[in-house]
Amino acid sequence: MKKLILTTGPSLGGKINLNQIHQDKFIYRINGAHGDIESIKNTIINLRKQKADIDILIDLPGNKIRTSGISEAIQVEKDKDFSLKIDQFNYKEFYKLVKPGMEVYANDSVFLFIVKEVNDKEIIFTSKSTGLLLNNKGMHVRNLHDNIPFLFEKDKELIKLCNEFDIAYVGASFVRKASDIQELKQVLHSNTKIISKIETLEAVNNLYSILQEVEYILIDRGDLSTEIGIEKIPRFQNYIVEMAHHNAIKVFLATQILKNMEEKPIPTIAEIDDLYNIAKSGVFGVQLSEETAVGHYVEECVKILNLIQDEINNEKIIL
């Protein structure tokens, strides 16, 4: 793997200075879904103060419907109703797009809600899960995005930041067709490289045309699993990687690469096995998300990534 994307946050870039772990192959990711424009601008400045000559990736939130303005977590219980006001979504027209009976997969499919009632003030859901619904969590309805613009207002503001600070990479979220990338190119400086995220079924169906527009793609297995079902991820992942390689496009892979290491100093054997096979598949790199953004073992994560690369590079074939 030639590049590794590490997500910054309270841990990396906060408690852990970039200089403690930096390698030239690292790309430092800022998740544009978290924080307002001013705080993200300050993050860019802070990261460059720690290490001047670094590659930064700003990941656009995209047109993902999210909870918004929720100051306290909402307790949801299985088979019980709860409601969200129309201004508790980042897209205020969301209520116009949903109908009773629709399924809503929340927080990367951790929760399932059924739309019970819709009016111009609130949406009433029946929860099929128990837990806490937090602010800024995804609310996904399959096959809903035909009437939603590709770039939300926050995306446009973040693109301005990319242009102002000469950001190396931008992550294009919830791309569905090649024209989405073409739209982004019209407002983004040409020296910023676009990483098109493949995380929707429509993007998979339009994969060949999308690959003609970019040099890099990233497979987000979390959001993609919400669309296609988690059991289909291995097959779809292999298809996307093979298609990209056939078209000489560099591939990053994301979501739960070292999930166990958010809270523990070592990965599971299953994670190591998966990481080894991912690296051997010829991907250009992987992305760590919560593992480095909020995890307790950032330096240990980096060591594991390096160990796997060294293990593969030192392999010998015996006659």
Sequence and secondary structure as in RCSB ss.txt:
>XXXX:A:sequence
MKKLILTTGPSLGGKINLNQIHQDKFIYRINGAHGDIESIKNTIINLRKQKADIDILIDLPGNKIRTSGISEAIQ
VEKDKDFSLKIDQFNYKEFYKLVKPGMEVYANDSVFLFIVKEVNDKEIIFTSKSTGLLLNNKGMHVRNLHDNIPF
LFEKDKELIKLCNEFDIAYVGASFVRKASDIQELKQVLHSNTKIISKIETLEAVNNLYSILQEVEYILIDRGDLS
TEIGIEKIPRFQNYIVEMAHHNAIKVFLATQILKNMEEKPIPTIAEIDDLYNIAKSGVFGVQLSEETAVGHYVEE
CVKILNLIQDEINNEKIIL
>XXXX:A:secstr
  EEEEE SSTBTTTB GGGT  TTEEEEEETTSS HHHHHHHHHHHHHH SS EEEEE  TT  BB S  S EE
E TT EEEEEGGGBSSTTGGGT  TT EEEETTTTEEEEEEEE SSEEEEEESS EEE TT BEE TT GGGS S
S HHHHHHHHHHHHHT SEEEETT  SHHHHHHHHHHS TTSEEEEEE SHHHHHTHHHHHTT SEEEEEHHHHH
HHH GGGHHHHHHHHHHHHHHTT EEEEESSTTGGGGTSSS  HHHHHHHHHHHHTT SEEEE HHHHT S HHH
HHHHHHHHHHHHHT     
